[in-house]
Amino acid sequence: MEPRTLRVLEFEKICRALADHAETDMGRAKALELRPSSEESEVRRRCRETEEAHTWDRLQGGASFQGVKDMAAAVRHSARGGVLSAEQLFSVAEVIRAGRRVRRSLEQLQPRAGTPLLWACAEGIADLPDVEEVIRKSVAEDGSVLDTASPELAALRRRRRAVSERIRAVLDDMIRSPTMQKHLQESLVTVRDGRYCLPVRAEFKNSFRGIVHDQSASGQTFFIEPAAIVPLGNELRSLEVQEEREIERILIQLSGVVGREEERLLDVVERLGRLDFALAKARLGRAMDAVPPQFVGGGKLRLRRCRHPFIPGDQVVPVDVLLGDGYHVLIITGPNTGGKTVALKTAGLMACMAQSGLFIPAESGSELSVFARVFADIGDEQSIEQSLSTFSGHMKHIIQMLDQVDGQSLVLLDEIGAGTDPAEGAALAEAILEYLADRGVRTIATTHYGDLKAFAYSTNGVMNASVEFDPDTLRPTYRLLIGVPGRSNALAVARRLGLRRDILEGAKRRLGADDVRVEDMIRQLEEARRHAEQEAERARRDRQEAERLRERWESQVRQWEEDLENRTARAQEQARRIVATAEREVKAVLDELRRLQVLDREQVKEHHFTELRRRLDAVRPAVRLDRAPSSAGAGGDAGAVSPGDTVDVLSLQQKGTVLQIQGNEALIQIGALKTRIPVSQLRKDAKPASAPSSPVPVRRREAGVGMELDLRGMTVEEAAPEIDKYLDRAVVAGLSTVHLIHGKGTGALRIGVQQYLRTHPHVRSFRNGGPGEGGLGVTVVELK
């Protein structure tokens, strides 16, 4: 890419804006050195890198490069045997930490959104924990060397502090002395040339024993180190020198550690710079509200609503620039300050930004080709030093361009042929454009010459365009119109400004008939175009509204479907839980019925059956969740089932005999159990009823089951059967908690009872009695 092209397109401003978004010196350097590439593979790689950085920034906010400095020069210096300062060493440690942080950030991003280019860069960042650890152990963030750097340094500093404290103690005693105070200018201790001194008045300097190190500007105060502390001061100075030598030794040692890792540290610095640069590209695109460019072949340029990046957003007018579809030369005409040059620069800048891997401020879907060369002749080329006029300067540059252009080039020409005789300039401009058109060079040119409008109409591969002018306001709208040549508008402007009518008529008579017809034709074309654009805008809005309604409807349908799926899933899960609960409860009831069948009738109470019936009623809603059985297997009704019939009890999956029917319920004998069952849950047995089994005699007892069982005085062997019978009765009675009283004694009965409870089928848990429950003399049992 020609440096002159980048200069006239102001590409350096893009680079400076990009550098402002970088956090590191390395990233800023890469931004300022950025240049467009003409290799399509490299351009696509750059753009993919920017898109990946955009994803990284959007999903995770990128990564922090805080504290990262360009330490490449320092690392090379240490590798050559140089000694780094403590601040430089700490910066090296920060680079190592930042590399680990950035790598971790991209590693966490990969499962959510693959960024292969960035991850390939981050994956190679070397982790040097040993180097970082030894530096952080020795150097603080403020650049000081820590006591932990070496045992010798810590010992020297302890001794130095002790000597300093002794000196301060001696000086404090001297300051507090009434005799000494009259010799002092102020009661304070100061330091001169690293020595502790007292401010002594000038008249007492000869009588004050010590060493003079300084005096005030007025000569009234002498700063004297008292003789009493001179030995201590000498010792302190000796310790300070030793400390400085130890620090120097530590810095030399740490610099050697850094120098030995030169290659890997330089690689870390380079990779961090590349990742910071990639994030800067993404953040610049976000700041410009830019989009990724789409690349196509054939030298096409389809820029939709592109904006010059440095015109404020509230002032910029988006333009469409189309080139390569049926024509490859675009001639833009129109009045001065109408936006021709801005449109020209915008198109060139979009191409340079895209080929640099940057997002472009345009509408999504904008397409560009990768151009091998971009040439631009824009601005005033006048040169006093080279004795070149404006025309000569432009022509010299155009001649150089024409020797280099080919079908892979993009040429931008501003006011081609200007600065000389209009007739000759127009003829020269037409010849240059024809030369470029014949060679298939993609060209955008601006001009004032009306003759070039006719040239565009009559030449294959050349298209007219213009910047729109509002005749009502006499102001340009800055919109670029493809396919419509620009009008002069001079007479319209003069009429609007109040020029006499007779002068305007004279001017019209002087215009040729062809000129008038062309102007009228252009005016009619513009009116037709405006009408078509209004219709297209209405259609666009209608289409957007239709899309919005369709998306809203689809979103609602998706929401309804998801809601239905969730409700169905919840209902199925609820039904599953209810059925499972019912199955467990019915099984428990059947087990209890089977147990009651073998009991003596007197041991069974009526409330046993009442409790079983309550438990069956509690699970009845779960049975109703099932689909109703077919007529062949459905439960009967009062007319189909009669007393004496043998029936299947569907809810219990047991056979029984009908004893009595009352309304919608029947009294059923199931073994030793009599219970009432809804007729809908009965199905008449097709087999002949066998002789009903003789009911088991039941012995009735008047007393209910108590909440406690007294076992005191029993042995463990005697207590076990009593506990078993009591717990059976308690379960049938529906008790959830009972108390077994065994007394404290030696604890043998308590231990035996609790061991027996551990394996009992009715026991959920047990514990010793608490305060108010009998303490260790009672075991509280929770029943299943």
URURRA-V373868 format. One record per backbone hydrogen bond with DSSP energy under -0.5 kcal/mol. CO is the residue of the C=O (numbers start at 0). NH is the residue of the N-H. If there is no record, write none. Layout:
BEGIN
CO NH
CO NH
END
This chain:
BEGIN
1 5
2 6
3 7
4 8
5 10
6 9
9 12
9 13
10 14
11 15
12 16
13 17
14 18
15 19
16 20
17 20
18 21
23 27
24 28
25 29
26 30
27 31
28 32
30 33
37 39
38 42
39 43
40 44
41 45
42 46
43 47
44 48
45 49
46 50
47 51
48 52
49 53
50 54
51 55
52 56
53 57
54 58
55 59
55 61
56 60
64 67
66 68
68 70
70 74
71 75
72 76
73 77
74 78
75 79
76 81
77 80
81 83
84 88
85 89
86 90
87 91
88 92
89 93
90 94
91 95
92 96
93 97
94 98
95 99
96 100
97 101
98 102
99 103
100 104
101 105
102 106
103 107
104 108
105 109
106 110
108 111
108 112
114 118
115 119
116 120
117 121
118 122
119 123
121 124
123 125
125 127
127 131
128 132
129 133
130 134
131 135
132 136
133 137
134 137
134 138
137 145
139 142
143 139
145 148
146 149
146 153
149 153
150 154
151 155
152 156
153 157
154 158
155 159
156 160
157 161
158 162
159 163
160 164
161 165
162 166
163 167
164 168
165 169
166 170
167 171
168 172
169 173
170 174
171 175
172 176
173 176
176 180
177 181
179 182
179 183
180 183
182 200
185 187
187 198
189 196
191 194
194 191
196 189
197 199
197 223
198 184
198 185
199 221
200 203
201 204
203 207
206 208
208 226
210 224
213 222
215 218
219 201
220 215
221 199
221 223
222 212
222 213
223 197
223 225
224 210
225 228
226 229
228 232
229 233
230 234
231 235
232 236
233 237
234 238
235 239
236 240
237 241
238 242
239 243
240 244
241 245
242 246
243 247
244 248
245 249
246 250
247 251
248 252
249 253
250 254
251 255
252 256
253 257
254 258
255 259
256 260
257 260
258 261
260 264
261 265
262 266
263 267
264 268
265 269
266 270
267 271
268 272
269 273
270 274
271 275
272 276
273 277
274 278
275 279
276 280
277 281
278 282
279 283
280 284
281 285
282 286
283 287
284 289
285 288
290 359
293 367
296 299
299 368
300 322
301 303
301 366
302 304
302 320
303 362
305 318
307 310
309 311
311 314
311 315
315 317
318 305
318 320
319 321
320 302
322 300
323 325
326 323
327 442
328 462
329 331
329 444
330 332
330 464
331 446
332 466
334 337
338 342
339 343
340 344
341 345
342 346
343 347
344 348
345 349
346 350
347 351
348 352
349 353
350 354
351 355
352 355
352 357
353 356
354 36
359 290
359 361
360 306
362 365
365 293
366 301
367 295
368 370
372 409
373 1
374 411
375 377
376 413
378 380
382 387
383 386
387 382
388 392
389 393
390 394
391 395
392 396
393 397
394 398
395 399
396 400
397 401
398 402
400 403
400 404
405 408
407 371
407 372
408 441
409 374
410 443
411 376
412 414
412 445
414 417
420 424
421 425
422 426
423 427
424 428
425 429
426 430
427 431
428 432
429 433
430 434
431 435
432 436
433 437
434 438
435 440
436 439
441 410
442 329
443 412
444 331
445 415
446 333
448 451
449 452
449 453
450 454
451 455
452 456
453 457
454 458
458 461
460 327
460 328
462 330
463 482
464 332
464 485
465 480
467 476
467 477
468 470
469 473
469 474
474 469
478 467
478 480
479 481
480 465
480 483
488 492
489 493
490 494
491 495
492 496
493 497
493 498
494 497
499 503
500 504
501 505
502 506
503 507
504 508
505 509
506 510
507 510
511 515
512 516
513 517
514 518
515 519
516 520
517 521
518 522
519 523
520 524
521 525
522 526
523 527
524 528
525 529
526 530
527 531
528 532
529 533
530 534
531 535
532 536
533 537
534 538
535 539
536 540
537 541
538 542
539 543
540 544
541 545
542 546
543 547
544 548
545 549
546 550
547 551
548 552
549 553
550 554
551 555
552 556
553 557
554 558
555 559
556 560
557 561
558 562
559 563
560 564
561 565
562 566
563 567
564 568
565 569
566 570
567 571
568 572
569 573
570 574
571 575
572 576
573 577
574 578
575 579
576 580
577 581
578 582
579 583
580 584
581 585
582 586
583 587
584 588
585 589
586 590
587 591
588 592
589 593
590 594
591 595
592 596
593 597
594 597
595 598
599 602
600 603
600 697
602 604
604 607
604 608
605 608
605 609
606 610
607 611
608 612
609 613
610 614
611 615
612 616
613 617
614 618
615 618
616 619
618 621
618 622
619 622
619 623
620 624
621 624
622 625
629 632
629 633
636 639
636 640
641 644
644 646
644 657
645 684
646 648
646 655
647 649
647 682
648 651
648 652
648 653
653 648
655 646
656 668
657 643
659 666
661 664
663 678
664 661
665 667
665 676
666 658
666 659
667 669
667 674
668 656
668 670
669 672
672 669
674 667
676 665
677 680
678 681
680 649
681 635
682 647
696 600
697 601
697 699
706 738
708 710
708 740
710 713
714 718
715 719
716 720
717 721
718 722
719 723
720 724
721 725
722 726
723 727
724 728
725 729
726 730
727 731
728 732
729 734
730 733
735 782
737 780
738 708
738 740
739 741
739 778
740 710
743 746
746 750
747 751
748 752
749 753
750 754
751 755
752 756
753 757
754 758
755 758
756 759
759 762
761 763
761 783
764 781
766 779
769 772
769 773
769 774
773 776
774 768
774 777
776 741
776 742
777 768
777 779
778 739
778 780
779 766
780 737
780 782
781 763
781 764
END
